[in-house]
Amino acid sequence: MRLICAPSAAPRGLPNRKAALCVKLTVWGSLELHIYPNASAVVRDLSPDEPVILNRPHAAARAARFFAQKFPGKSLYAVKANPSPDLVRILWDSGVTHYDVASIAEVRMVRSVLPEATLCFMHPVKTKRAIAEAYHQHGVTTFSLDTMEELEKIVEATTADDGTQADDLNLLVRLRVSSDYSELSLASKFGIDLADAAPLLQATRQHCDALGICFHVGSQAMTPFAYVQALERVRAAIAEAAVTVDIVDVGGGFPSSYPGMEPPPLEDYFGIIHRHFENLPISYSAELWCEPGRALCAEYSSLIVKVEKRRGDELYINDGAYGALFDAAHVAWRFPVEALEDDLTEALEEFSFYGPTCDDADFMKGPFMLPADIQAGDYIEVGMLGAYGAAMKTAFNGFGAAECINVANEPMASLYRGDRPDPRESDNVVSLR
Ligand SMILES: *Cc1c(COP(=O)(O)O)cnc(C)c1O
């Protein structure tokens, strides 16, 4: 890479700007072609001073195939979990055809990468201009809402110049449900209360081709029961409003595996959701949707960080609260870690981390289990950062840079490797029948 950057590598005779562009493309191309076996090989080769994001395309493809084959309905990838164009293409190639987008920038990005994909604009509060661009320029016909005002906005923004109202809309009313069974709540910001849902469902029915109800049980739902209580609320909403419902969208929340958070098999979630969906008072042809973010991409990435300083059981590393380790700092998420030096002791101790910025809040409590003799200059791999990790990086204080490199080895944990217990033997699931 450094060789290619030498001035002599620029094609002769091109104006400077074009030459620079060529070089950059060559560098990207060469990085993409080079696949390292694992994090240790990257450290041996590059001794990186800045964090390195390691991507595992095979892991994301495996998760996508799992959802495409086993979820008893449609799986929409929630793009916010990791908006990498490379990842979006990997998911598409492995069978994910629908994408949950929440901003016009996400609409444009997915549309530019995947001209054929179905995009669903599932943020319940959008600008009229964003709705209009999504509908008229990018072919988006699916929108969510949780107020009458948003319904009016959608109807106005999708009406043609001659006053003809759109007749191809799929409109999903977002219902507020409990986040009690999840590690991260999504219950307070969006969603209409069950008590107020009937008039909104009835009004929405007048303006759409297909009417749906959606919800989000919160991220990292540790038991399938999270979806059962939510689907019971959907049942009550349908009964109260007495409308025909064509789509039930159970949202995201499907878990991944982290230290201290080992969820039941995803097959259990799928089975229980399917049974309760089938028992709802909905049309025979009604569709079941879900919107996994975390579960599709958590295993996609890990991160190499360097220890810059040790102070007792605190390690000063080069990523943190304003980087890919945002959740480790802000919600004390415990990501798995491994030291990348061979000659360290096997005795592990509890450490906490400081990130690189000058902000006191740039602190990650952990605990992170690492060799007792780890010290400045050593490298650590932090695993399971494909979801809400790589996506959270900012340039605050000048510390945003990170190279992306593909690696071939397995993620530190996986829900999809086939070496977990048989779902039917799981005793970790709330019994429902
Ligand atoms: C964030 C989000 C998701 C994805 O949630 P995960 O917990 O990552 O699966 C899905 N749908 C909506 C509307 C969201 O806001």
The ligand as a Gaussian input file, in Angstrom:
#p B3LYP/6-31G(d) Opt

LIG

0 1
 C      -32.864000      -0.059000      15.046000
 C      -34.053000      -0.593000      14.382000
 C      -34.073000      -1.931000      13.934000
 C      -32.953000      -2.901000      14.174000
 O      -32.907000      -3.284000      15.510000
 P      -31.916000      -4.442000      16.018000
 O      -32.134000      -4.473000      17.480000
 O      -30.545000      -4.030000      15.634000
 O      -32.316000      -5.699000      15.349000
 C      -35.195000      -2.374000      13.271000
 N      -36.262000      -1.557000      13.050000
 C      -36.277000      -0.267000      13.461000
 C      -37.461000       0.562000      13.164000
 C      -35.190000       0.252000      14.148000
 O      -35.207000       1.520000      14.580000

